[in-house]
Amino acid sequence: MGKTTLPLGPRLYQYLLSVSLRDSSIRRDLRNETDKLEFGVMQISPEQGQFMALQIRLIAAKRIIEVGTFTGYSTLVMAEALPEGGRIITCDIDREWTDRAQHYWERAGMANRIDLRLAPAVKTLQSLIDAGEAGCFDMAFIDADKANMLNYYELCLKLVRQGGLIMIDNVLWGGSVADESYQSEDTKAIRRFNSFVHQDERVDISLVPIGDGLTLARKR
């Protein structure tokens, strides 16, 4: 029917949501509040959140590491997909944003599944490795500063088990990665990351054109 991915205009996007998205009032409230913030664009889309939740259930993940909490929407969606006893460690450095997140986690009854670590993520990830947690996580989600994407990826690759999944957000960066006229440091960092992972034989990969681009990397 088509050799390329179908472009989504507003009408088709709304149709997609109407026949796919299974939402909740708490998640909608969190998205709406985040949309009003100066950096609200950093929030993942609801269909991406649902796609990520499905991955969690498909691999029966019980332990997740998240790099970049923001206002906690992705954290909440993933926590809700975990089985009873599942846990997610989420890393951020901004208390104001994560205070909002914790309010919604409490409302949703998910706070007991979420362990927020307020510290530079590289430090948190390395401390988990130093504590003997390498290979102990089922999944990781990376959605933080682009300069450290490769650092986060390498550390998460150590932390996830064989057969575990790493998801990396913003890999299409609004399309600017394919336009050489864009030479911002973030854009160049994402290009370097995409090229590196494409050649990384330690993982099986697929770049999915959902949200701002989501790479799935399965540890071999």
mmCIF file of the C-alpha atoms, coordinates in Angstrom:
data_MODEL
# 
_entry.id   MODEL 
# 
loop_
_atom_site.group_PDB 
_atom_site.id 
_atom_site.type_symbol 
_atom_site.label_atom_id 
_atom_site.label_alt_id 
_atom_site.label_comp_id 
_atom_site.label_asym_id 
_atom_site.label_entity_id 
_atom_site.label_seq_id 
_atom_site.pdbx_PDB_ins_code 
_atom_site.Cartn_x 
_atom_site.Cartn_y 
_atom_site.Cartn_z 
_atom_site.occupancy 
_atom_site.B_iso_or_equiv 
_atom_site.pdbx_formal_charge 
_atom_site.auth_seq_id 
_atom_site.auth_comp_id 
_atom_site.auth_asym_id 
_atom_site.auth_atom_id 
_atom_site.pdbx_PDB_model_num 
ATOM 1   C CA . MET A 1 1   ? 0.000  0.000  0.000  1.00 0.00 ? 1   MET A CA 1 
ATOM 2   C CA . GLY A 1 2   ? 2.921  2.360  0.526  1.00 0.00 ? 2   GLY A CA 1 
ATOM 3   C CA . LYS A 1 3   ? 6.698  2.248  0.467  1.00 0.00 ? 3   LYS A CA 1 
ATOM 4   C CA . THR A 1 4   ? 7.169  4.996  3.066  1.00 0.00 ? 4   THR A CA 1 
ATOM 5   C CA . THR A 1 5   ? 5.573  5.882  6.387  1.00 0.00 ? 5   THR A CA 1 
ATOM 6   C CA . LEU A 1 6   ? 2.267  7.694  5.929  1.00 0.00 ? 6   LEU A CA 1 
ATOM 7   C CA . PRO A 1 7   ? 2.486  11.379 6.915  1.00 0.00 ? 7   PRO A CA 1 
ATOM 8   C CA . LEU A 1 8   ? 0.051  12.360 9.664  1.00 0.00 ? 8   LEU A CA 1 
ATOM 9   C CA . GLY A 1 9   ? -1.934 15.541 9.128  1.00 0.00 ? 9   GLY A CA 1 
ATOM 10  C CA . PRO A 1 10  ? -4.150 16.881 11.942 1.00 0.00 ? 10  PRO A CA 1 
ATOM 11  C CA . ARG A 1 11  ? -7.265 15.007 10.801 1.00 0.00 ? 11  ARG A CA 1 
ATOM 12  C CA . LEU A 1 12  ? -5.525 11.639 10.478 1.00 0.00 ? 12  LEU A CA 1 
ATOM 13  C CA . TYR A 1 13  ? -3.675 12.186 13.774 1.00 0.00 ? 13  TYR A CA 1 
ATOM 14  C CA . GLN A 1 14  ? -6.954 12.797 15.596 1.00 0.00 ? 14  GLN A CA 1 
ATOM 15  C CA . TYR A 1 15  ? -8.400 9.674  13.984 1.00 0.00 ? 15  TYR A CA 1 
ATOM 16  C CA . LEU A 1 16  ? -5.367 7.685  15.162 1.00 0.00 ? 16  LEU A CA 1 
ATOM 17  C CA . LEU A 1 17  ? -5.958 8.859  18.729 1.00 0.00 ? 17  LEU A CA 1 
ATOM 18  C CA . SER A 1 18  ? -9.681 8.171  18.530 1.00 0.00 ? 18  SER A CA 1 
ATOM 19  C CA . VAL A 1 19  ? -9.217 4.490  17.622 1.00 0.00 ? 19  VAL A CA 1 
ATOM 20  C CA . SER A 1 20  ? -6.026 3.754  19.556 1.00 0.00 ? 20  SER A CA 1 
ATOM 21  C CA . LEU A 1 21  ? -5.431 5.890  22.637 1.00 0.00 ? 21  LEU A CA 1 
ATOM 22  C CA . ARG A 1 22  ? -6.700 4.505  25.941 1.00 0.00 ? 22  ARG A CA 1 
ATOM 23  C CA . ASP A 1 23  ? -6.393 7.480  28.235 1.00 0.00 ? 23  ASP A CA 1 
ATOM 24  C CA . SER A 1 24  ? -7.180 8.492  31.805 1.00 0.00 ? 24  SER A CA 1 
ATOM 25  C CA . SER A 1 25  ? -8.257 11.780 33.363 1.00 0.00 ? 25  SER A CA 1 
ATOM 26  C CA . ILE A 1 26  ? -5.068 11.921 35.454 1.00 0.00 ? 26  ILE A CA 1 
ATOM 27  C CA . ARG A 1 27  ? -2.815 11.513 32.438 1.00 0.00 ? 27  ARG A CA 1 
ATOM 28  C CA . ARG A 1 28  ? -4.804 14.138 30.536 1.00 0.00 ? 28  ARG A CA 1 
ATOM 29  C CA . ASP A 1 29  ? -4.568 16.561 33.467 1.00 0.00 ? 29  ASP A CA 1 
ATOM 30  C CA . LEU A 1 30  ? -0.806 16.080 33.637 1.00 0.00 ? 30  LEU A CA 1 
ATOM 31  C CA . ARG A 1 31  ? -0.382 16.613 29.889 1.00 0.00 ? 31  ARG A CA 1 
ATOM 32  C CA . ASN A 1 32  ? -2.558 19.717 29.943 1.00 0.00 ? 32  ASN A CA 1 
ATOM 33  C CA . GLU A 1 33  ? -0.667 21.238 32.869 1.00 0.00 ? 33  GLU A CA 1 
ATOM 34  C CA . THR A 1 34  ? 2.682  20.458 31.249 1.00 0.00 ? 34  THR A CA 1 
ATOM 35  C CA . ASP A 1 35  ? 1.579  21.955 27.926 1.00 0.00 ? 35  ASP A CA 1 
ATOM 36  C CA . LYS A 1 36  ? 1.241  25.331 29.659 1.00 0.00 ? 36  LYS A CA 1 
ATOM 37  C CA . LEU A 1 37  ? 4.866  25.334 30.834 1.00 0.00 ? 37  LEU A CA 1 
ATOM 38  C CA . GLU A 1 38  ? 7.646  27.138 28.994 1.00 0.00 ? 38  GLU A CA 1 
ATOM 39  C CA . PHE A 1 39  ? 9.275  23.832 28.069 1.00 0.00 ? 39  PHE A CA 1 
ATOM 40  C CA . GLY A 1 40  ? 6.053  21.853 27.687 1.00 0.00 ? 40  GLY A CA 1 
ATOM 41  C CA . VAL A 1 41  ? 7.154  20.715 24.236 1.00 0.00 ? 41  VAL A CA 1 
ATOM 42  C CA . MET A 1 42  ? 9.568  18.317 25.981 1.00 0.00 ? 42  MET A CA 1 
ATOM 43  C CA . GLN A 1 43  ? 6.651  16.094 27.022 1.00 0.00 ? 43  GLN A CA 1 
ATOM 44  C CA . ILE A 1 44  ? 6.195  12.893 25.025 1.00 0.00 ? 44  ILE A CA 1 
ATOM 45  C CA . SER A 1 45  ? 2.992  12.442 23.040 1.00 0.00 ? 45  SER A CA 1 
ATOM 46  C CA . PRO A 1 46  ? 0.209  10.229 24.458 1.00 0.00 ? 46  PRO A CA 1 
ATOM 47  C CA . GLU A 1 47  ? 0.436  7.715  21.616 1.00 0.00 ? 47  GLU A CA 1 
ATOM 48  C CA . GLN A 1 48  ? 4.169  7.363  22.257 1.00 0.00 ? 48  GLN A CA 1 
ATOM 49  C CA . GLY A 1 49  ? 3.493  6.760  25.925 1.00 0.00 ? 49  GLY A CA 1 
ATOM 50  C CA . GLN A 1 50  ? 1.007  4.035  25.072 1.00 0.00 ? 50  GLN A CA 1 
ATOM 51  C CA . PHE A 1 51  ? 3.479  2.464  22.639 1.00 0.00 ? 51  PHE A CA 1 
ATOM 52  C CA . MET A 1 52  ? 6.154  2.424  25.347 1.00 0.00 ? 52  MET A CA 1 
ATOM 53  C CA . ALA A 1 53  ? 3.737  0.878  27.837 1.00 0.00 ? 53  ALA A CA 1 
ATOM 54  C CA . LEU A 1 54  ? 3.031  -1.897 25.342 1.00 0.00 ? 54  LEU A CA 1 
ATOM 55  C CA . GLN A 1 55  ? 6.776  -2.631 25.054 1.00 0.00 ? 55  GLN A CA 1 
ATOM 56  C CA . ILE A 1 56  ? 6.944  -2.993 28.830 1.00 0.00 ? 56  ILE A CA 1 
ATOM 57  C CA . ARG A 1 57  ? 4.175  -5.569 28.781 1.00 0.00 ? 57  ARG A CA 1 
ATOM 58  C CA . LEU A 1 58  ? 5.573  -7.383 25.747 1.00 0.00 ? 58  LEU A CA 1 
ATOM 59  C CA . ILE A 1 59  ? 8.891  -8.095 27.447 1.00 0.00 ? 59  ILE A CA 1 
ATOM 60  C CA . ALA A 1 60  ? 7.328  -8.498 30.908 1.00 0.00 ? 60  ALA A CA 1 
ATOM 61  C CA . ALA A 1 61  ? 9.576  -5.774 32.314 1.00 0.00 ? 61  ALA A CA 1 
ATOM 62  C CA . LYS A 1 62  ? 9.724  -5.421 36.080 1.00 0.00 ? 62  LYS A CA 1 
ATOM 63  C CA . ARG A 1 63  ? 12.647 -3.037 36.539 1.00 0.00 ? 63  ARG A CA 1 
ATOM 64  C CA . ILE A 1 64  ? 13.103 0.146  34.492 1.00 0.00 ? 64  ILE A CA 1 
ATOM 65  C CA . ILE A 1 65  ? 15.611 2.993  34.549 1.00 0.00 ? 65  ILE A CA 1 
ATOM 66  C CA . GLU A 1 66  ? 14.521 6.364  33.139 1.00 0.00 ? 66  GLU A CA 1 
ATOM 67  C CA . VAL A 1 67  ? 16.913 9.200  32.297 1.00 0.00 ? 67  VAL A CA 1 
ATOM 68  C CA . GLY A 1 68  ? 14.987 12.479 32.286 1.00 0.00 ? 68  GLY A CA 1 
ATOM 69  C CA . THR A 1 69  ? 11.816 12.777 34.369 1.00 0.00 ? 69  THR A CA 1 
ATOM 70  C CA . PHE A 1 70  ? 10.540 16.274 33.506 1.00 0.00 ? 70  PHE A CA 1 
ATOM 71  C CA . THR A 1 71  ? 6.954  16.498 34.865 1.00 0.00 ? 71  THR A CA 1 
ATOM 72  C CA . GLY A 1 72  ? 6.640  12.739 35.089 1.00 0.00 ? 72  GLY A CA 1 
ATOM 73  C CA . TYR A 1 73  ? 4.238  11.807 32.280 1.00 0.00 ? 73  TYR A CA 1 
ATOM 74  C CA . SER A 1 74  ? 6.454  9.116  30.763 1.00 0.00 ? 74  SER A CA 1 
ATOM 75  C CA . THR A 1 75  ? 7.286  7.882  34.267 1.00 0.00 ? 75  THR A CA 1 
ATOM 76  C CA . LEU A 1 76  ? 3.605  7.558  35.120 1.00 0.00 ? 76  LEU A CA 1 
ATOM 77  C CA . VAL A 1 77  ? 2.725  5.755  31.888 1.00 0.00 ? 77  VAL A CA 1 
ATOM 78  C CA . MET A 1 78  ? 5.547  3.255  32.390 1.00 0.00 ? 78  MET A CA 1 
ATOM 79  C CA . ALA A 1 79  ? 4.793  2.744  36.079 1.00 0.00 ? 79  ALA A CA 1 
ATOM 80  C CA . GLU A 1 80  ? 1.167  1.943  35.258 1.00 0.00 ? 80  GLU A CA 1 
ATOM 81  C CA . ALA A 1 81  ? 2.321  -0.720 32.792 1.00 0.00 ? 81  ALA A CA 1 
ATOM 82  C CA . LEU A 1 82  ? 4.485  -2.500 35.367 1.00 0.00 ? 82  LEU A CA 1 
ATOM 83  C CA . PRO A 1 83  ? 3.208  -5.587 37.184 1.00 0.00 ? 83  PRO A CA 1 
ATOM 84  C CA . GLU A 1 84  ? 2.656  -5.566 40.920 1.00 0.00 ? 84  GLU A CA 1 
ATOM 85  C CA . GLY A 1 85  ? 6.052  -5.273 42.581 1.00 0.00 ? 85  GLY A CA 1 
ATOM 86  C CA . GLY A 1 86  ? 7.606  -3.585 39.540 1.00 0.00 ? 86  GLY A CA 1 
ATOM 87  C CA . ARG A 1 87  ? 9.819  -0.537 40.049 1.00 0.00 ? 87  ARG A CA 1 
ATOM 88  C CA . ILE A 1 88  ? 11.124 2.354  37.983 1.00 0.00 ? 88  ILE A CA 1 
ATOM 89  C CA . ILE A 1 89  ? 14.133 4.474  38.933 1.00 0.00 ? 89  ILE A CA 1 
ATOM 90  C CA . THR A 1 90  ? 13.851 7.894  37.301 1.00 0.00 ? 90  THR A CA 1 
ATOM 91  C CA . CYS A 1 91  ? 16.690 10.431 37.136 1.00 0.00 ? 91  CYS A CA 1 
ATOM 92  C CA . ASP A 1 92  ? 16.467 14.208 36.978 1.00 0.00 ? 92  ASP A CA 1 
ATOM 93  C CA . ILE A 1 93  ? 18.069 17.336 38.442 1.00 0.00 ? 93  ILE A CA 1 
ATOM 94  C CA . ASP A 1 94  ? 15.093 19.719 38.547 1.00 0.00 ? 94  ASP A CA 1 
ATOM 95  C CA . ARG A 1 95  ? 13.090 19.698 41.797 1.00 0.00 ? 95  ARG A CA 1 
ATOM 96  C CA . GLU A 1 96  ? 10.379 22.086 40.540 1.00 0.00 ? 96  GLU A CA 1 
ATOM 97  C CA . TRP A 1 97  ? 9.444  19.860 37.602 1.00 0.00 ? 97  TRP A CA 1 
ATOM 98  C CA . THR A 1 98  ? 9.638  16.652 39.609 1.00 0.00 ? 98  THR A CA 1 
ATOM 99  C CA . ASP A 1 99  ? 7.527  18.116 42.421 1.00 0.00 ? 99  ASP A CA 1 
ATOM 100 C CA . ARG A 1 100 ? 4.738  18.400 39.839 1.00 0.00 ? 100 ARG A CA 1 
ATOM 101 C CA . ALA A 1 101 ? 5.454  14.840 38.780 1.00 0.00 ? 101 ALA A CA 1 
ATOM 102 C CA . GLN A 1 102 ? 5.170  13.457 42.301 1.00 0.00 ? 102 GLN A CA 1 
ATOM 103 C CA . HIS A 1 103 ? 1.783  15.116 42.769 1.00 0.00 ? 103 HIS A CA 1 
ATOM 104 C CA . TYR A 1 104 ? 0.380  13.192 39.805 1.00 0.00 ? 104 TYR A CA 1 
ATOM 105 C CA . TRP A 1 105 ? 2.097  9.948  40.752 1.00 0.00 ? 105 TRP A CA 1 
ATOM 106 C CA . GLU A 1 106 ? 0.370  10.170 44.115 1.00 0.00 ? 106 GLU A CA 1 
ATOM 107 C CA . ARG A 1 107 ? -2.990 10.917 42.483 1.00 0.00 ? 107 ARG A CA 1 
ATOM 108 C CA . ALA A 1 108 ? -2.628 7.862  40.250 1.00 0.00 ? 108 ALA A CA 1 
ATOM 109 C CA . GLY A 1 109 ? -1.575 5.592  43.126 1.00 0.00 ? 109 GLY A CA 1 
ATOM 110 C CA . MET A 1 110 ? 1.757  4.887  41.438 1.00 0.00 ? 110 MET A CA 1 
ATOM 111 C CA . ALA A 1 111 ? 4.200  6.623  43.799 1.00 0.00 ? 111 ALA A CA 1 
ATOM 112 C CA . ASN A 1 112 ? 5.136  3.329  45.445 1.00 0.00 ? 112 ASN A CA 1 
ATOM 113 C CA . ARG A 1 113 ? 6.471  2.048  42.110 1.00 0.00 ? 113 ARG A CA 1 
ATOM 114 C CA . ILE A 1 114 ? 8.658  5.093  41.403 1.00 0.00 ? 114 ILE A CA 1 
ATOM 115 C CA . ASP A 1 115 ? 12.084 5.891  42.867 1.00 0.00 ? 115 ASP A CA 1 
ATOM 116 C CA . LEU A 1 116 ? 13.090 9.466  41.977 1.00 0.00 ? 116 LEU A CA 1 
ATOM 117 C CA . ARG A 1 117 ? 16.837 10.176 42.065 1.00 0.00 ? 117 ARG A CA 1 
ATOM 118 C CA . LEU A 1 118 ? 17.638 13.920 42.030 1.00 0.00 ? 118 LEU A CA 1 
ATOM 119 C CA . ALA A 1 119 ? 21.243 14.015 40.845 1.00 0.00 ? 119 ALA A CA 1 
ATOM 120 C CA . PRO A 1 120 ? 23.129 14.144 37.538 1.00 0.00 ? 120 PRO A CA 1 
ATOM 121 C CA . ALA A 1 121 ? 21.999 11.024 35.695 1.00 0.00 ? 121 ALA A CA 1 
ATOM 122 C CA . VAL A 1 122 ? 25.533 9.901  34.791 1.00 0.00 ? 122 VAL A CA 1 
ATOM 123 C CA . LYS A 1 123 ? 26.338 9.818  38.491 1.00 0.00 ? 123 LYS A CA 1 
ATOM 124 C CA . THR A 1 124 ? 23.147 7.905  39.333 1.00 0.00 ? 124 THR A CA 1 
ATOM 125 C CA . LEU A 1 125 ? 23.654 5.345  36.580 1.00 0.00 ? 125 LEU A CA 1 
ATOM 126 C CA . GLN A 1 126 ? 27.290 4.782  37.501 1.00 0.00 ? 126 GLN A CA 1 
ATOM 127 C CA . SER A 1 127 ? 26.352 4.364  41.166 1.00 0.00 ? 127 SER A CA 1 
ATOM 128 C CA . LEU A 1 128 ? 23.924 1.597  40.193 1.00 0.00 ? 128 LEU A CA 1 
ATOM 129 C CA . ILE A 1 129 ? 26.657 -0.166 38.239 1.00 0.00 ? 129 ILE A CA 1 
ATOM 130 C CA . ASP A 1 130 ? 29.080 0.241  41.138 1.00 0.00 ? 130 ASP A CA 1 
ATOM 131 C CA . ALA A 1 131 ? 26.451 -1.273 43.440 1.00 0.00 ? 131 ALA A CA 1 
ATOM 132 C CA . GLY A 1 132 ? 26.365 -4.458 41.353 1.00 0.00 ? 132 GLY A CA 1 
ATOM 133 C CA . GLU A 1 133 ? 23.192 -3.645 39.394 1.00 0.00 ? 133 GLU A CA 1 
ATOM 134 C CA . ALA A 1 134 ? 24.671 -4.259 35.928 1.00 0.00 ? 134 ALA A CA 1 
ATOM 135 C CA . GLY A 1 135 ? 22.410 -6.518 33.911 1.00 0.00 ? 135 GLY A CA 1 
ATOM 136 C CA . CYS A 1 136 ? 19.596 -6.196 36.440 1.00 0.00 ? 136 CYS A CA 1 
ATOM 137 C CA . PHE A 1 137 ? 17.179 -3.942 34.549 1.00 0.00 ? 137 PHE A CA 1 
ATOM 138 C CA . ASP A 1 138 ? 14.706 -5.006 31.883 1.00 0.00 ? 138 ASP A CA 1 
ATOM 139 C CA . MET A 1 139 ? 14.324 -1.647 30.179 1.00 0.00 ? 139 MET A CA 1 
ATOM 140 C CA . ALA A 1 140 ? 15.699 1.894  30.001 1.00 0.00 ? 140 ALA A CA 1 
ATOM 141 C CA . PHE A 1 141 ? 14.233 5.085  28.569 1.00 0.00 ? 141 PHE A CA 1 
ATOM 142 C CA . ILE A 1 142 ? 16.566 7.977  27.682 1.00 0.00 ? 142 ILE A CA 1 
ATOM 143 C CA . ASP A 1 143 ? 15.004 11.426 27.282 1.00 0.00 ? 143 ASP A CA 1 
ATOM 144 C CA . ALA A 1 144 ? 17.409 14.038 28.659 1.00 0.00 ? 144 ALA A CA 1 
ATOM 145 C CA . ASP A 1 145 ? 20.165 16.432 27.533 1.00 0.00 ? 145 ASP A CA 1 
ATOM 146 C CA . LYS A 1 146 ? 21.442 15.531 24.086 1.00 0.00 ? 146 LYS A CA 1 
ATOM 147 C CA . ALA A 1 147 ? 25.125 16.187 24.775 1.00 0.00 ? 147 ALA A CA 1 
ATOM 148 C CA . ASN A 1 148 ? 25.167 13.128 27.047 1.00 0.00 ? 148 ASN A CA 1 
ATOM 149 C CA . MET A 1 149 ? 23.074 10.775 24.900 1.00 0.00 ? 149 MET A CA 1 
ATOM 150 C CA . LEU A 1 150 ? 25.969 8.444  24.174 1.00 0.00 ? 150 LEU A CA 1 
ATOM 151 C CA . ASN A 1 151 ? 27.082 8.447  27.805 1.00 0.00 ? 151 ASN A CA 1 
ATOM 152 C CA . TYR A 1 152 ? 23.577 7.563  28.964 1.00 0.00 ? 152 TYR A CA 1 
ATOM 153 C CA . TYR A 1 153 ? 23.306 4.892  26.294 1.00 0.00 ? 153 TYR A CA 1 
ATOM 154 C CA . GLU A 1 154 ? 26.569 3.197  27.261 1.00 0.00 ? 154 GLU A CA 1 
ATOM 155 C CA . LEU A 1 155 ? 25.681 3.175  30.951 1.00 0.00 ? 155 LEU A CA 1 
ATOM 156 C CA . CYS A 1 156 ? 22.160 1.896  30.291 1.00 0.00 ? 156 CYS A CA 1 
ATOM 157 C CA . LEU A 1 157 ? 23.575 -0.809 28.029 1.00 0.00 ? 157 LEU A CA 1 
ATOM 158 C CA . LYS A 1 158 ? 25.498 -2.070 31.051 1.00 0.00 ? 158 LYS A CA 1 
ATOM 159 C CA . LEU A 1 159 ? 22.460 -1.866 33.307 1.00 0.00 ? 159 LEU A CA 1 
ATOM 160 C CA . VAL A 1 160 ? 19.930 -3.724 31.127 1.00 0.00 ? 160 VAL A CA 1 
ATOM 161 C CA . ARG A 1 161 ? 19.945 -7.489 30.870 1.00 0.00 ? 161 ARG A CA 1 
ATOM 162 C CA . GLN A 1 162 ? 20.541 -9.488 27.708 1.00 0.00 ? 162 GLN A CA 1 
ATOM 163 C CA . GLY A 1 163 ? 17.311 -9.219 25.746 1.00 0.00 ? 163 GLY A CA 1 
ATOM 164 C CA . GLY A 1 164 ? 16.469 -5.982 27.562 1.00 0.00 ? 164 GLY A CA 1 
ATOM 165 C CA . LEU A 1 165 ? 15.303 -2.886 25.748 1.00 0.00 ? 165 LEU A CA 1 
ATOM 166 C CA . ILE A 1 166 ? 16.637 0.670  25.607 1.00 0.00 ? 166 ILE A CA 1 
ATOM 167 C CA . MET A 1 167 ? 14.315 3.346  24.209 1.00 0.00 ? 167 MET A CA 1 
ATOM 168 C CA . ILE A 1 168 ? 15.822 6.688  23.167 1.00 0.00 ? 168 ILE A CA 1 
ATOM 169 C CA . ASP A 1 169 ? 13.647 9.739  22.483 1.00 0.00 ? 169 ASP A CA 1 
ATOM 170 C CA . ASN A 1 170 ? 14.002 12.733 20.127 1.00 0.00 ? 170 ASN A CA 1 
ATOM 171 C CA . VAL A 1 171 ? 16.150 10.928 17.571 1.00 0.00 ? 171 VAL A CA 1 
ATOM 172 C CA . LEU A 1 172 ? 14.464 12.772 14.667 1.00 0.00 ? 172 LEU A CA 1 
ATOM 173 C CA . TRP A 1 173 ? 14.633 16.155 16.449 1.00 0.00 ? 173 TRP A CA 1 
ATOM 174 C CA . GLY A 1 174 ? 11.791 17.783 14.560 1.00 0.00 ? 174 GLY A CA 1 
ATOM 175 C CA . GLY A 1 175 ? 13.347 16.707 11.257 1.00 0.00 ? 175 GLY A CA 1 
ATOM 176 C CA . SER A 1 176 ? 16.458 18.855 11.673 1.00 0.00 ? 176 SER A CA 1 
ATOM 177 C CA . VAL A 1 177 ? 18.780 15.815 11.780 1.00 0.00 ? 177 VAL A CA 1 
ATOM 178 C CA . ALA A 1 178 ? 18.140 15.352 8.048  1.00 0.00 ? 178 ALA A CA 1 
ATOM 179 C CA . ASP A 1 179 ? 18.829 18.983 7.151  1.00 0.00 ? 179 ASP A CA 1 
ATOM 180 C CA . GLU A 1 180 ? 22.498 19.956 7.056  1.00 0.00 ? 180 GLU A CA 1 
ATOM 181 C CA . SER A 1 181 ? 21.600 23.631 7.406  1.00 0.00 ? 181 SER A CA 1 
ATOM 182 C CA . TYR A 1 182 ? 20.889 22.865 11.072 1.00 0.00 ? 182 TYR A CA 1 
ATOM 183 C CA . GLN A 1 183 ? 24.177 22.754 12.983 1.00 0.00 ? 183 GLN A CA 1 
ATOM 184 C CA . SER A 1 184 ? 23.205 23.335 16.611 1.00 0.00 ? 184 SER A CA 1 
ATOM 185 C CA . GLU A 1 185 ? 25.168 21.345 19.178 1.00 0.00 ? 185 GLU A CA 1 
ATOM 186 C CA . ASP A 1 186 ? 22.095 19.297 20.100 1.00 0.00 ? 186 ASP A CA 1 
ATOM 187 C CA . THR A 1 187 ? 21.353 18.470 16.476 1.00 0.00 ? 187 THR A CA 1 
ATOM 188 C CA . LYS A 1 188 ? 24.932 17.381 15.850 1.00 0.00 ? 188 LYS A CA 1 
ATOM 189 C CA . ALA A 1 189 ? 24.918 15.294 19.040 1.00 0.00 ? 189 ALA A CA 1 
ATOM 190 C CA . ILE A 1 190 ? 21.785 13.453 17.918 1.00 0.00 ? 190 ILE A CA 1 
ATOM 191 C CA . ARG A 1 191 ? 23.261 12.817 14.468 1.00 0.00 ? 191 ARG A CA 1 
ATOM 192 C CA . ARG A 1 192 ? 26.383 11.346 16.081 1.00 0.00 ? 192 ARG A CA 1 
ATOM 193 C CA . PHE A 1 193 ? 24.242 9.219  18.353 1.00 0.00 ? 193 PHE A CA 1 
ATOM 194 C CA . ASN A 1 194 ? 22.056 7.913  15.529 1.00 0.00 ? 194 ASN A CA 1 
ATOM 195 C CA . SER A 1 195 ? 25.087 6.998  13.416 1.00 0.00 ? 195 SER A CA 1 
ATOM 196 C CA . PHE A 1 196 ? 26.747 5.264  16.360 1.00 0.00 ? 196 PHE A CA 1 
ATOM 197 C CA . VAL A 1 197 ? 23.732 3.140  17.302 1.00 0.00 ? 197 VAL A CA 1 
ATOM 198 C CA . HIS A 1 198 ? 23.120 2.250  13.655 1.00 0.00 ? 198 HIS A CA 1 
ATOM 199 C CA . GLN A 1 199 ? 26.575 0.618  13.600 1.00 0.00 ? 199 GLN A CA 1 
ATOM 200 C CA . ASP A 1 200 ? 26.442 -0.877 17.117 1.00 0.00 ? 200 ASP A CA 1 
ATOM 201 C CA . GLU A 1 201 ? 26.485 -4.665 16.766 1.00 0.00 ? 201 GLU A CA 1 
ATOM 202 C CA . ARG A 1 202 ? 25.679 -5.115 20.463 1.00 0.00 ? 202 ARG A CA 1 
ATOM 203 C CA . VAL A 1 203 ? 22.027 -4.308 19.803 1.00 0.00 ? 203 VAL A CA 1 
ATOM 204 C CA . ASP A 1 204 ? 19.158 -4.924 17.400 1.00 0.00 ? 204 ASP A CA 1 
ATOM 205 C CA . ILE A 1 205 ? 17.525 -1.620 16.477 1.00 0.00 ? 205 ILE A CA 1 
ATOM 206 C CA . SER A 1 206 ? 14.510 0.049  14.968 1.00 0.00 ? 206 SER A CA 1 
ATOM 207 C CA . LEU A 1 207 ? 13.930 3.794  14.702 1.00 0.00 ? 207 LEU A CA 1 
ATOM 208 C CA . VAL A 1 208 ? 10.180 4.314  14.958 1.00 0.00 ? 208 VAL A CA 1 
ATOM 209 C CA . PRO A 1 209 ? 8.685  7.563  13.568 1.00 0.00 ? 209 PRO A CA 1 
ATOM 210 C CA . ILE A 1 210 ? 6.433  8.177  16.563 1.00 0.00 ? 210 ILE A CA 1 
ATOM 211 C CA . GLY A 1 211 ? 6.449  11.452 18.482 1.00 0.00 ? 211 GLY A CA 1 
ATOM 212 C CA . ASP A 1 212 ? 9.818  13.099 17.828 1.00 0.00 ? 212 ASP A CA 1 
ATOM 213 C CA . GLY A 1 213 ? 11.387 9.792  16.791 1.00 0.00 ? 213 GLY A CA 1 
ATOM 214 C CA . LEU A 1 214 ? 11.983 6.836  19.126 1.00 0.00 ? 214 LEU A CA 1 
ATOM 215 C CA . THR A 1 215 ? 14.835 4.357  18.731 1.00 0.00 ? 215 THR A CA 1 
ATOM 216 C CA . LEU A 1 216 ? 14.373 0.878  20.178 1.00 0.00 ? 216 LEU A CA 1 
ATOM 217 C CA . ALA A 1 217 ? 17.631 -0.959 20.900 1.00 0.00 ? 217 ALA A CA 1 
ATOM 218 C CA . ARG A 1 218 ? 17.439 -4.567 22.117 1.00 0.00 ? 218 ARG A CA 1 
ATOM 219 C CA . LYS A 1 219 ? 20.568 -5.778 23.880 1.00 0.00 ? 219 LYS A CA 1 
ATOM 220 C CA . ARG A 1 220 ? 21.875 -8.927 22.219 1.00 0.00 ? 220 ARG A CA 1 
# 
